Every structure is written in C-alpha cells, then in structure tokens.
Amino acid sequence: MDVIRPFDPWKSKLCTCPQKYSFNPYTGCQYNCLYCYSTYIPNFKNLRIKKNLFKRVVKDLEKIPKNALISMSNSSDPYPIVEKKYGITRKCLEIFKEYDIRLLVVTKGDVTRDIDLLSNLKSAVSITITCDTKIAKILEPNAPEPSIRIEVIKKLKDAGIPTILRLDPIIPFVNENALWIIEKCEPDHVVTSTLKLRWDSFKRIISAFPFLEKKYRELYIKNGEKIQNYFYLPKNYRTKLLSKVKEKCEELGLSYAFCREGVNFKAKSCDGSHLIN
Ligand code: SF4
C-alpha cells in the first residue's frame, strides 16, 4: 500500500479504533494548532501536494477489501486553505465514489462544498471544535472559526450525513468548560480526549499561555504518566475531565467515546465509524 495505509497509531496500546485505513490527501497542514500531534512529520507547516496522487489512490483502492473503512485524515487536515483552489480532496472523493468503501472524514475545514459527493458515499464527518473564537485564535490560528465549524455540523446534519463532534483535546485550564459546544452541535456522536504532551507541543503551549508552565510541569511531568512518547495527565485527573463530557452527553442522550485514554465507554466505536452505513 502506498497512500492508503493500514491505520497504526504508533501501535498505541490504548487505541480502541476499529480496523481501518488512513489516507492523507495532503502532507503537512496550514492550520498550525499548538497542540498538534503530527509535528513529528518534518517541515509539517509547509503543506505539500503528493505527486501523482490520483493514480496512486486508484492503485491502492484496487487492493483494499470491499466495504473497508478509510479515515481521511489522521495526520493532516483534508480541507486546508488551499483545497478551495486545488480541489485535491474533492477529486479523491470523486474517485472514492467508484469503489465500495466506507469513509470517515476528520477535519476542521469547511467540508460543506463537498456535500454533494459525500451524500453519495457511505460516509460520516468528524469535525474538531475545542473552544470559542477568542481562544481558537491562539490555539488554532489558521483554522476556520469555531462558529463556522458549528454551522458545518448543522449543514451536514441537514443533508442527512452522520456527524461526529471531536471535542479534542481538552486542555487543562484552557478549555475545560467547552461543554457548551456539545449543546450547540448536538451531533450523532462525540469523541473526546485530554491533551497529551510531547516536548514540542509543551513548548508551543507554554509560550502562548506562560501561566501554564508551572502547572503543566507539576501535572504532566512530575505527576503524570509517560505513555510511549507522550506525557499524559494523571489518570484520576483525566477521568475527572472526561466525566464532564460523559455527563453532558448522557444528559443530551448522545453517544460518546474517549480516544486513547484507557477509560471505558459504551459507544459502538470510538471514532464514530459505527454511524456509516
Ligand atoms: S488541523 Fe489537525 S493536523 Fe492540522 S495543525 Fe491542527 S491538529 Fe495538526
């Protein structure tokens, strides 16, 4: 496999994802989120277009089983600013239409321009929203405003496309109270997780929020858990933050799950792919 590859999140023992493939139409991302987990990719801020992408996509699609789940994208956003101009993701959707696959779109971008294609695919869309506009300007400086993303969820729902809200990550002392987003969107499923830190994201976050340095050194580095290459919050702290999302979802009758937390949930899948028929 070349551009559509089996999903393997660093062989994380905490990953509860169903078997799926991962596909990134672009390499790198323009949104520059401070907490981004993909900055291990060299030159990540410099978005690149893959050579001969469409031919490579077709070649890989010929090899994967019928009804396979493809997650687009896990390490770069499929709707970067330039997608409007290049339409690379759109062209990939046109190709996907010719194959029997299930597609999970994961984005912060405005996917509504492709509703016509998504409606004709077995698909669901997961939109990441973490905070209000004021905080987003710092946390996710180049991504579409949270209010736009909320509208995107509404338009997808109106078009009958299953929606997932990715309230992820929950960042201690920054967006712990972002439960209002769940009420605003009322998606079909909510997936959430707490911020995991690597040294590069730690530096980016404390440079934007200097008051966090002491707290994070205490919470993550001194008292947290080191799982593979990530510093996690102490488990009781993570459970406390996740419980707030759980309670809000239960109050609204929404299905919910946690991503790589080692905390149980009842939903049929963590990523919301169970919604795709
Ligand atoms: S949108 Fe996703 S891939 Fe892009 S910078 Fe933000 S977290 Fe990273």
Boltz pocket constraint, residues with backbone or C-beta under 6 A from the ligand:
constraints:
  - pocket:
      binder: B
      contacts: [[A, 29], [A, 30], [A, 31], [A, 32], [A, 33], [A, 35], [A, 36], [A, 37], [A, 38], [A, 74], [A, 75], [A, 76], [A, 77], [A, 108], [A, 143]]
      max_distance: 6.0
